[in-house]
Amino acid sequence: MTGTPHIVSDVMTQTVVAVGRDAPFKEIVRTMEQWKVSAMPVLEGEGRVVGVVSEADLLPKEEFRDEEPSLSRQRERLADAAKAGATRAAELMSTPAVTVHADATLAQAARIMAVRRVKRLPVVDDIGMLQGIVSRADLLKVFLRPDEDIEEEVRRTVVSYLFPAFSHGIHVSVREGVVTLGGHIHDTSLISVAVRLVRAIEGVVDVEPRLTGEPKTAEGPQTRAS
């Protein structure tokens, strides 16, 4: 993987296991078990995403199997109580589906997952048609990027940009995604800028700045020729 920023289409899975709105409960369970997935998009028509059904949506049926929940408990957990009696995907799914577009950055996808507390996102086009799916594991693929690629990008996009007159004297090394910057620079206020820019490069785990101000040359007293 080279260049940044990467977008969802770079890492998403295009072959997606999905079910229709009318898929019965047992079919959903069988499909999840067969494909080893814990959630699936629910589709209607030609492939428009209308919801997502997950293991969490199916569990209330087992949870409420051997008891009749009290009225107060049913009120507290109205959605779960309803799902306990559901038999098809349309009744079980969480809707509207939390989705993402293929051209979203990985950072944007990660923020959606964190805020909405989901582990995967169906990838849709402008009219909601399914294009793929992206998971937490997919977003972590950027950290498989070779150290050599990261080092080249740091030199090309950060060092040569911020320190054009000093780039030959800036040392860049990358080990297990940790970038170390060393050397002397003229303007030490740029150190924090360099760290921020390097940290934004995908695949970077951390940054260790070891940059110092350029040492001043001591000048002795000048002797006037007689």
TIDO-177857 format. One record per residue (C-alpha): x, z, y; residue in one letter; residue number from 1. Coordinates in Angstrom, 1 decimal. Layout:
<nodes>
<node><xx>X</xx><zz>Z</zz><yy>Y</yy><res>a</res><n>NUM</n></node>
...
</nodes>
This chain:
<nodes>
<node><xx>0.0</xx><zz>0.0</zz><yy>0.0</yy><res>m</res><n>1</n></node>
<node><xx>1.5</xx><zz>-1.0</zz><yy>3.3</yy><res>t</res><n>2</n></node>
<node><xx>0.4</xx><zz>-0.8</zz><yy>6.9</yy><res>g</res><n>3</n></node>
<node><xx>-2.1</xx><zz>1.5</zz><yy>8.5</yy><res>t</res><n>4</n></node>
<node><xx>-4.8</xx><zz>2.3</zz><yy>9.0</yy><res>p</res><n>5</n></node>
<node><xx>-6.2</xx><zz>1.7</zz><yy>5.6</yy><res>h</res><n>6</n></node>
<node><xx>-10.0</xx><zz>1.3</zz><yy>5.2</yy><res>i</res><n>7</n></node>
<node><xx>-12.5</xx><zz>2.1</zz><yy>2.5</yy><res>v</res><n>8</n></node>
<node><xx>-12.5</xx><zz>-1.4</zz><yy>1.0</yy><res>s</res><n>9</n></node>
<node><xx>-8.8</xx><zz>-0.9</zz><yy>0.2</yy><res>d</res><n>10</n></node>
<node><xx>-9.5</xx><zz>1.9</zz><yy>-2.2</yy><res>v</res><n>11</n></node>
<node><xx>-13.1</xx><zz>1.8</zz><yy>-3.3</yy><res>m</res><n>12</n></node>
<node><xx>-14.3</xx><zz>1.0</zz><yy>-6.8</yy><res>t</res><n>13</n></node>
<node><xx>-16.3</xx><zz>-2.2</zz><yy>-6.7</yy><res>q</res><n>14</n></node>
<node><xx>-17.9</xx><zz>-1.8</zz><yy>-10.2</yy><res>t</res><n>15</n></node>
<node><xx>-20.5</xx><zz>0.9</zz><yy>-9.7</yy><res>v</res><n>16</n></node>
<node><xx>-22.7</xx><zz>2.6</zz><yy>-12.2</yy><res>v</res><n>17</n></node>
<node><xx>-26.2</xx><zz>2.8</zz><yy>-10.7</yy><res>a</res><n>18</n></node>
<node><xx>-29.8</xx><zz>3.3</zz><yy>-11.7</yy><res>v</res><n>19</n></node>
<node><xx>-33.2</xx><zz>2.1</zz><yy>-10.4</yy><res>g</res><n>20</n></node>
<node><xx>-35.9</xx><zz>4.2</zz><yy>-8.7</yy><res>r</res><n>21</n></node>
<node><xx>-37.9</xx><zz>4.2</zz><yy>-12.0</yy><res>d</res><n>22</n></node>
<node><xx>-35.1</xx><zz>5.2</zz><yy>-14.3</yy><res>a</res><n>23</n></node>
<node><xx>-36.4</xx><zz>8.1</zz><yy>-16.5</yy><res>p</res><n>24</n></node>
<node><xx>-34.7</xx><zz>11.5</zz><yy>-16.7</yy><res>f</res><n>25</n></node>
<node><xx>-33.1</xx><zz>11.0</zz><yy>-20.1</yy><res>k</res><n>26</n></node>
<node><xx>-31.8</xx><zz>7.6</zz><yy>-19.2</yy><res>e</res><n>27</n></node>
<node><xx>-30.0</xx><zz>9.1</zz><yy>-16.2</yy><res>i</res><n>28</n></node>
<node><xx>-28.5</xx><zz>11.8</zz><yy>-18.3</yy><res>v</res><n>29</n></node>
<node><xx>-27.4</xx><zz>9.2</zz><yy>-20.9</yy><res>r</res><n>30</n></node>
<node><xx>-25.9</xx><zz>6.9</zz><yy>-18.3</yy><res>t</res><n>31</n></node>
<node><xx>-23.9</xx><zz>9.8</zz><yy>-16.7</yy><res>m</res><n>32</n></node>
<node><xx>-22.6</xx><zz>10.8</zz><yy>-20.1</yy><res>e</res><n>33</n></node>
<node><xx>-21.7</xx><zz>7.3</zz><yy>-21.2</yy><res>q</res><n>34</n></node>
<node><xx>-19.8</xx><zz>6.5</zz><yy>-18.0</yy><res>w</res><n>35</n></node>
<node><xx>-18.4</xx><zz>10.0</zz><yy>-17.4</yy><res>k</res><n>36</n></node>
<node><xx>-19.8</xx><zz>10.2</zz><yy>-13.8</yy><res>v</res><n>37</n></node>
<node><xx>-21.5</xx><zz>13.1</zz><yy>-12.1</yy><res>s</res><n>38</n></node>
<node><xx>-23.6</xx><zz>11.2</zz><yy>-9.6</yy><res>a</res><n>39</n></node>
<node><xx>-25.0</xx><zz>7.6</zz><yy>-9.2</yy><res>m</res><n>40</n></node>
<node><xx>-26.6</xx><zz>5.6</zz><yy>-6.4</yy><res>p</res><n>41</n></node>
<node><xx>-30.3</xx><zz>4.9</zz><yy>-6.8</yy><res>v</res><n>42</n></node>
<node><xx>-31.2</xx><zz>1.3</zz><yy>-6.0</yy><res>l</res><n>43</n></node>
<node><xx>-34.3</xx><zz>-0.7</zz><yy>-5.2</yy><res>e</res><n>44</n></node>
<node><xx>-34.9</xx><zz>-4.5</zz><yy>-4.9</yy><res>g</res><n>45</n></node>
<node><xx>-31.7</xx><zz>-6.6</zz><yy>-4.9</yy><res>e</res><n>46</n></node>
<node><xx>-29.4</xx><zz>-3.6</zz><yy>-4.7</yy><res>g</res><n>47</n></node>
<node><xx>-30.3</xx><zz>-1.6</zz><yy>-1.6</yy><res>r</res><n>48</n></node>
<node><xx>-29.2</xx><zz>2.1</zz><yy>-1.8</yy><res>v</res><n>49</n></node>
<node><xx>-32.1</xx><zz>4.4</zz><yy>-1.3</yy><res>v</res><n>50</n></node>
<node><xx>-30.7</xx><zz>7.7</zz><yy>-2.6</yy><res>g</res><n>51</n></node>
<node><xx>-28.2</xx><zz>9.4</zz><yy>-4.9</yy><res>v</res><n>52</n></node>
<node><xx>-28.9</xx><zz>11.3</zz><yy>-8.1</yy><res>v</res><n>53</n></node>
<node><xx>-26.4</xx><zz>13.9</zz><yy>-9.2</yy><res>s</res><n>54</n></node>
<node><xx>-26.0</xx><zz>16.5</zz><yy>-11.9</yy><res>e</res><n>55</n></node>
<node><xx>-27.1</xx><zz>19.1</zz><yy>-9.3</yy><res>a</res><n>56</n></node>
<node><xx>-30.4</xx><zz>17.2</zz><yy>-9.0</yy><res>d</res><n>57</n></node>
<node><xx>-30.9</xx><zz>17.4</zz><yy>-12.8</yy><res>l</res><n>58</n></node>
<node><xx>-30.0</xx><zz>21.0</zz><yy>-13.4</yy><res>l</res><n>59</n></node>
<node><xx>-33.2</xx><zz>22.6</zz><yy>-12.0</yy><res>p</res><n>60</n></node>
<node><xx>-35.1</xx><zz>21.3</zz><yy>-15.1</yy><res>k</res><n>61</n></node>
<node><xx>-32.8</xx><zz>23.4</zz><yy>-17.3</yy><res>e</res><n>62</n></node>
<node><xx>-32.6</xx><zz>26.3</zz><yy>-14.9</yy><res>e</res><n>63</n></node>
<node><xx>-36.4</xx><zz>26.8</zz><yy>-14.8</yy><res>f</res><n>64</n></node>
<node><xx>-37.0</xx><zz>25.9</zz><yy>-18.4</yy><res>r</res><n>65</n></node>
<node><xx>-37.7</xx><zz>29.4</zz><yy>-19.8</yy><res>d</res><n>66</n></node>
<node><xx>-39.4</xx><zz>31.0</zz><yy>-16.8</yy><res>e</res><n>67</n></node>
<node><xx>-42.2</xx><zz>30.5</zz><yy>-14.5</yy><res>e</res><n>68</n></node>
<node><xx>-40.7</xx><zz>31.1</zz><yy>-11.0</yy><res>p</res><n>69</n></node>
<node><xx>-42.6</xx><zz>33.4</zz><yy>-8.7</yy><res>s</res><n>70</n></node>
<node><xx>-44.5</xx><zz>32.0</zz><yy>-5.7</yy><res>l</res><n>71</n></node>
<node><xx>-41.9</xx><zz>33.5</zz><yy>-3.3</yy><res>s</res><n>72</n></node>
<node><xx>-39.0</xx><zz>32.0</zz><yy>-5.3</yy><res>r</res><n>73</n></node>
<node><xx>-40.8</xx><zz>28.6</zz><yy>-5.3</yy><res>q</res><n>74</n></node>
<node><xx>-41.1</xx><zz>28.8</zz><yy>-1.5</yy><res>r</res><n>75</n></node>
<node><xx>-37.4</xx><zz>29.7</zz><yy>-1.2</yy><res>e</res><n>76</n></node>
<node><xx>-36.3</xx><zz>26.8</zz><yy>-3.4</yy><res>r</res><n>77</n></node>
<node><xx>-39.1</xx><zz>24.3</zz><yy>-2.9</yy><res>l</res><n>78</n></node>
<node><xx>-36.9</xx><zz>21.2</zz><yy>-3.4</yy><res>a</res><n>79</n></node>
<node><xx>-35.4</xx><zz>22.6</zz><yy>-6.7</yy><res>d</res><n>80</n></node>
<node><xx>-38.7</xx><zz>23.7</zz><yy>-8.0</yy><res>a</res><n>81</n></node>
<node><xx>-40.1</xx><zz>20.2</zz><yy>-7.4</yy><res>a</res><n>82</n></node>
<node><xx>-37.1</xx><zz>18.6</zz><yy>-9.1</yy><res>k</res><n>83</n></node>
<node><xx>-37.7</xx><zz>20.9</zz><yy>-12.1</yy><res>a</res><n>84</n></node>
<node><xx>-40.9</xx><zz>19.0</zz><yy>-12.7</yy><res>g</res><n>85</n></node>
<node><xx>-39.5</xx><zz>15.5</zz><yy>-11.9</yy><res>a</res><n>86</n></node>
<node><xx>-39.2</xx><zz>12.8</zz><yy>-14.5</yy><res>t</res><n>87</n></node>
<node><xx>-37.8</xx><zz>9.8</zz><yy>-12.7</yy><res>r</res><n>88</n></node>
<node><xx>-34.9</xx><zz>8.9</zz><yy>-10.3</yy><res>a</res><n>89</n></node>
<node><xx>-37.1</xx><zz>8.5</zz><yy>-7.3</yy><res>a</res><n>90</n></node>
<node><xx>-38.3</xx><zz>12.1</zz><yy>-7.7</yy><res>e</res><n>91</n></node>
<node><xx>-34.9</xx><zz>13.5</zz><yy>-8.4</yy><res>l</res><n>92</n></node>
<node><xx>-32.6</xx><zz>11.7</zz><yy>-6.0</yy><res>m</res><n>93</n></node>
<node><xx>-31.3</xx><zz>13.1</zz><yy>-2.7</yy><res>s</res><n>94</n></node>
<node><xx>-32.5</xx><zz>10.8</zz><yy>0.1</yy><res>t</res><n>95</n></node>
<node><xx>-31.6</xx><zz>9.3</zz><yy>2.4</yy><res>p</res><n>96</n></node>
<node><xx>-28.2</xx><zz>8.6</zz><yy>0.7</yy><res>a</res><n>97</n></node>
<node><xx>-25.0</xx><zz>9.6</zz><yy>2.5</yy><res>v</res><n>98</n></node>
<node><xx>-23.1</xx><zz>6.3</zz><yy>2.7</yy><res>t</res><n>99</n></node>
<node><xx>-20.2</xx><zz>4.7</zz><yy>4.4</yy><res>v</res><n>100</n></node>
<node><xx>-19.3</xx><zz>1.1</zz><yy>5.4</yy><res>h</res><n>101</n></node>
<node><xx>-16.4</xx><zz>-0.8</zz><yy>3.8</yy><res>a</res><n>102</n></node>
<node><xx>-14.5</xx><zz>-1.1</zz><yy>7.2</yy><res>d</res><n>103</n></node>
<node><xx>-14.5</xx><zz>2.7</zz><yy>7.9</yy><res>a</res><n>104</n></node>
<node><xx>-11.1</xx><zz>4.3</zz><yy>7.9</yy><res>t</res><n>105</n></node>
<node><xx>-10.2</xx><zz>6.7</zz><yy>5.1</yy><res>l</res><n>106</n></node>
<node><xx>-10.1</xx><zz>9.5</zz><yy>7.7</yy><res>a</res><n>107</n></node>
<node><xx>-13.7</xx><zz>8.7</zz><yy>8.7</yy><res>q</res><n>108</n></node>
<node><xx>-14.8</xx><zz>8.7</zz><yy>5.0</yy><res>a</res><n>109</n></node>
<node><xx>-13.0</xx><zz>12.0</zz><yy>4.4</yy><res>a</res><n>110</n></node>
<node><xx>-14.7</xx><zz>13.6</zz><yy>7.4</yy><res>r</res><n>111</n></node>
<node><xx>-18.2</xx><zz>12.4</zz><yy>6.2</yy><res>i</res><n>112</n></node>
<node><xx>-17.5</xx><zz>13.9</zz><yy>2.7</yy><res>m</res><n>113</n></node>
<node><xx>-16.3</xx><zz>17.2</zz><yy>4.2</yy><res>a</res><n>114</n></node>
<node><xx>-19.2</xx><zz>17.5</zz><yy>6.7</yy><res>v</res><n>115</n></node>
<node><xx>-21.9</xx><zz>16.5</zz><yy>4.2</yy><res>r</res><n>116</n></node>
<node><xx>-20.3</xx><zz>18.3</zz><yy>1.3</yy><res>r</res><n>117</n></node>
<node><xx>-20.3</xx><zz>15.3</zz><yy>-1.1</yy><res>v</res><n>118</n></node>
<node><xx>-17.7</xx><zz>14.2</zz><yy>-3.6</yy><res>k</res><n>119</n></node>
<node><xx>-18.3</xx><zz>10.4</zz><yy>-3.3</yy><res>r</res><n>120</n></node>
<node><xx>-20.0</xx><zz>7.9</zz><yy>-1.0</yy><res>l</res><n>121</n></node>
<node><xx>-21.8</xx><zz>4.7</zz><yy>-1.9</yy><res>p</res><n>122</n></node>
<node><xx>-20.3</xx><zz>1.9</zz><yy>0.2</yy><res>v</res><n>123</n></node>
<node><xx>-22.9</xx><zz>-0.3</zz><yy>1.8</yy><res>v</res><n>124</n></node>
<node><xx>-23.2</xx><zz>-3.3</zz><yy>4.1</yy><res>d</res><n>125</n></node>
<node><xx>-25.2</xx><zz>-3.4</zz><yy>7.3</yy><res>d</res><n>126</n></node>
<node><xx>-28.5</xx><zz>-3.7</zz><yy>5.5</yy><res>i</res><n>127</n></node>
<node><xx>-27.8</xx><zz>-1.0</zz><yy>3.0</yy><res>g</res><n>128</n></node>
<node><xx>-26.8</xx><zz>-3.2</zz><yy>0.0</yy><res>m</res><n>129</n></node>
<node><xx>-24.4</xx><zz>-1.6</zz><yy>-2.4</yy><res>l</res><n>130</n></node>
<node><xx>-20.8</xx><zz>-2.9</zz><yy>-2.2</yy><res>q</res><n>131</n></node>
<node><xx>-18.9</xx><zz>-0.2</zz><yy>-4.1</yy><res>g</res><n>132</n></node>
<node><xx>-18.3</xx><zz>3.5</zz><yy>-4.2</yy><res>i</res><n>133</n></node>
<node><xx>-15.5</xx><zz>5.7</zz><yy>-2.9</yy><res>v</res><n>134</n></node>
<node><xx>-14.6</xx><zz>9.1</zz><yy>-4.2</yy><res>s</res><n>135</n></node>
<node><xx>-12.3</xx><zz>12.0</zz><yy>-3.1</yy><res>r</res><n>136</n></node>
<node><xx>-9.7</xx><zz>10.8</zz><yy>-5.6</yy><res>a</res><n>137</n></node>
<node><xx>-9.8</xx><zz>7.3</zz><yy>-4.1</yy><res>d</res><n>138</n></node>
<node><xx>-9.0</xx><zz>8.7</zz><yy>-0.6</yy><res>l</res><n>139</n></node>
<node><xx>-6.0</xx><zz>10.5</zz><yy>-2.1</yy><res>l</res><n>140</n></node>
<node><xx>-4.5</xx><zz>7.3</zz><yy>-3.3</yy><res>k</res><n>141</n></node>
<node><xx>-2.7</xx><zz>6.9</zz><yy>0.1</yy><res>v</res><n>142</n></node>
<node><xx>-0.4</xx><zz>9.7</zz><yy>-1.1</yy><res>f</res><n>143</n></node>
<node><xx>0.9</xx><zz>7.6</zz><yy>-3.9</yy><res>l</res><n>144</n></node>
<node><xx>2.5</xx><zz>5.4</zz><yy>-1.3</yy><res>r</res><n>145</n></node>
<node><xx>6.3</xx><zz>5.0</zz><yy>-2.0</yy><res>p</res><n>146</n></node>
<node><xx>8.6</xx><zz>7.0</zz><yy>0.3</yy><res>d</res><n>147</n></node>
<node><xx>10.5</xx><zz>3.8</zz><yy>1.1</yy><res>e</res><n>148</n></node>
<node><xx>7.3</xx><zz>2.2</zz><yy>2.6</yy><res>d</res><n>149</n></node>
<node><xx>6.6</xx><zz>5.3</zz><yy>4.7</yy><res>i</res><n>150</n></node>
<node><xx>10.2</xx><zz>5.3</zz><yy>6.0</yy><res>e</res><n>151</n></node>
<node><xx>10.0</xx><zz>1.6</zz><yy>7.0</yy><res>e</res><n>152</n></node>
<node><xx>6.8</xx><zz>2.2</zz><yy>8.8</yy><res>e</res><n>153</n></node>
<node><xx>8.1</xx><zz>5.3</zz><yy>10.6</yy><res>v</res><n>154</n></node>
<node><xx>11.1</xx><zz>3.3</zz><yy>11.8</yy><res>r</res><n>155</n></node>
<node><xx>9.1</xx><zz>0.3</zz><yy>12.8</yy><res>r</res><n>156</n></node>
<node><xx>6.1</xx><zz>1.9</zz><yy>14.5</yy><res>t</res><n>157</n></node>
<node><xx>7.4</xx><zz>5.2</zz><yy>15.8</yy><res>v</res><n>158</n></node>
<node><xx>11.2</xx><zz>5.2</zz><yy>16.2</yy><res>v</res><n>159</n></node>
<node><xx>11.6</xx><zz>1.7</zz><yy>17.6</yy><res>s</res><n>160</n></node>
<node><xx>8.6</xx><zz>2.3</zz><yy>19.9</yy><res>y</res><n>161</n></node>
<node><xx>9.4</xx><zz>5.7</zz><yy>21.3</yy><res>l</res><n>162</n></node>
<node><xx>13.2</xx><zz>5.6</zz><yy>21.3</yy><res>f</res><n>163</n></node>
<node><xx>14.2</xx><zz>1.9</zz><yy>21.7</yy><res>p</res><n>164</n></node>
<node><xx>17.6</xx><zz>2.8</zz><yy>23.3</yy><res>a</res><n>165</n></node>
<node><xx>18.3</xx><zz>5.5</zz><yy>20.7</yy><res>f</res><n>166</n></node>
<node><xx>16.8</xx><zz>4.0</zz><yy>17.5</yy><res>s</res><n>167</n></node>
<node><xx>20.2</xx><zz>3.3</zz><yy>16.0</yy><res>h</res><n>168</n></node>
<node><xx>21.0</xx><zz>7.0</zz><yy>16.2</yy><res>g</res><n>169</n></node>
<node><xx>17.7</xx><zz>8.4</zz><yy>14.8</yy><res>i</res><n>170</n></node>
<node><xx>17.9</xx><zz>9.5</zz><yy>11.2</yy><res>h</res><n>171</n></node>
<node><xx>14.7</xx><zz>9.0</zz><yy>9.2</yy><res>v</res><n>172</n></node>
<node><xx>14.4</xx><zz>10.3</zz><yy>5.6</yy><res>s</res><n>173</n></node>
<node><xx>11.3</xx><zz>10.7</zz><yy>3.4</yy><res>v</res><n>174</n></node>
<node><xx>11.1</xx><zz>12.8</zz><yy>0.3</yy><res>r</res><n>175</n></node>
<node><xx>7.8</xx><zz>13.2</zz><yy>-1.6</yy><res>e</res><n>176</n></node>
<node><xx>6.0</xx><zz>12.2</zz><yy>1.5</yy><res>g</res><n>177</n></node>
<node><xx>7.7</xx><zz>14.7</zz><yy>3.8</yy><res>v</res><n>178</n></node>
<node><xx>9.3</xx><zz>12.9</zz><yy>6.7</yy><res>v</res><n>179</n></node>
<node><xx>12.4</xx><zz>14.3</zz><yy>8.4</yy><res>t</res><n>180</n></node>
<node><xx>13.5</xx><zz>13.0</zz><yy>11.8</yy><res>l</res><n>181</n></node>
<node><xx>17.0</xx><zz>13.8</zz><yy>13.0</yy><res>g</res><n>182</n></node>
<node><xx>19.3</xx><zz>12.8</zz><yy>15.8</yy><res>g</res><n>183</n></node>
<node><xx>19.7</xx><zz>13.1</zz><yy>19.6</yy><res>h</res><n>184</n></node>
<node><xx>17.2</xx><zz>11.7</zz><yy>22.1</yy><res>i</res><n>185</n></node>
<node><xx>17.2</xx><zz>11.6</zz><yy>25.9</yy><res>h</res><n>186</n></node>
<node><xx>13.6</xx><zz>13.0</zz><yy>26.5</yy><res>d</res><n>187</n></node>
<node><xx>12.8</xx><zz>16.0</zz><yy>24.3</yy><res>t</res><n>188</n></node>
<node><xx>9.2</xx><zz>15.9</zz><yy>25.5</yy><res>s</res><n>189</n></node>
<node><xx>8.7</xx><zz>12.9</zz><yy>23.2</yy><res>l</res><n>190</n></node>
<node><xx>9.4</xx><zz>15.1</zz><yy>20.1</yy><res>i</res><n>191</n></node>
<node><xx>5.8</xx><zz>16.3</zz><yy>19.9</yy><res>s</res><n>192</n></node>
<node><xx>4.6</xx><zz>12.7</zz><yy>20.4</yy><res>v</res><n>193</n></node>
<node><xx>6.8</xx><zz>11.5</zz><yy>17.6</yy><res>a</res><n>194</n></node>
<node><xx>5.5</xx><zz>14.2</zz><yy>15.2</yy><res>v</res><n>195</n></node>
<node><xx>1.9</xx><zz>13.4</zz><yy>16.0</yy><res>r</res><n>196</n></node>
<node><xx>2.4</xx><zz>9.6</zz><yy>15.5</yy><res>l</res><n>197</n></node>
<node><xx>4.3</xx><zz>10.1</zz><yy>12.2</yy><res>v</res><n>198</n></node>
<node><xx>1.7</xx><zz>12.6</zz><yy>10.9</yy><res>r</res><n>199</n></node>
<node><xx>-1.0</xx><zz>9.9</zz><yy>11.5</yy><res>a</res><n>200</n></node>
<node><xx>0.8</xx><zz>7.4</zz><yy>9.1</yy><res>i</res><n>201</n></node>
<node><xx>-1.0</xx><zz>7.3</zz><yy>5.8</yy><res>e</res><n>202</n></node>
<node><xx>0.8</xx><zz>8.8</zz><yy>2.9</yy><res>g</res><n>203</n></node>
<node><xx>2.7</xx><zz>11.3</zz><yy>5.1</yy><res>v</res><n>204</n></node>
<node><xx>2.4</xx><zz>14.8</zz><yy>3.7</yy><res>v</res><n>205</n></node>
<node><xx>4.3</xx><zz>16.6</zz><yy>6.5</yy><res>d</res><n>206</n></node>
<node><xx>6.9</xx><zz>16.1</zz><yy>9.3</yy><res>v</res><n>207</n></node>
<node><xx>10.1</xx><zz>18.0</zz><yy>9.9</yy><res>e</res><n>208</n></node>
<node><xx>11.4</xx><zz>17.3</zz><yy>13.4</yy><res>p</res><n>209</n></node>
<node><xx>15.1</xx><zz>17.9</zz><yy>13.8</yy><res>r</res><n>210</n></node>
<node><xx>15.5</xx><zz>16.0</zz><yy>17.0</yy><res>l</res><n>211</n></node>
<node><xx>17.6</xx><zz>17.4</zz><yy>19.8</yy><res>t</res><n>212</n></node>
<node><xx>18.3</xx><zz>16.5</zz><yy>23.4</yy><res>g</res><n>213</n></node>
<node><xx>21.2</xx><zz>14.2</zz><yy>24.0</yy><res>e</res><n>214</n></node>
<node><xx>24.3</xx><zz>16.2</zz><yy>24.7</yy><res>p</res><n>215</n></node>
<node><xx>25.6</xx><zz>15.9</zz><yy>28.2</yy><res>k</res><n>216</n></node>
<node><xx>29.2</xx><zz>14.7</zz><yy>28.7</yy><res>t</res><n>217</n></node>
<node><xx>31.4</xx><zz>17.2</zz><yy>30.5</yy><res>a</res><n>218</n></node>
<node><xx>33.1</xx><zz>15.7</zz><yy>33.5</yy><res>e</res><n>219</n></node>
<node><xx>36.3</xx><zz>17.1</zz><yy>34.8</yy><res>g</res><n>220</n></node>
<node><xx>37.4</xx><zz>17.2</zz><yy>38.5</yy><res>p</res><n>221</n></node>
<node><xx>38.2</xx><zz>13.8</zz><yy>39.9</yy><res>q</res><n>222</n></node>
<node><xx>41.7</xx><zz>13.2</zz><yy>41.2</yy><res>t</res><n>223</n></node>
<node><xx>42.0</xx><zz>11.1</zz><yy>44.3</yy><res>r</res><n>224</n></node>
<node><xx>44.9</xx><zz>8.7</zz><yy>44.2</yy><res>a</res><n>225</n></node>
<node><xx>47.4</xx><zz>9.1</zz><yy>47.0</yy><res>s</res><n>226</n></node>
</nodes>
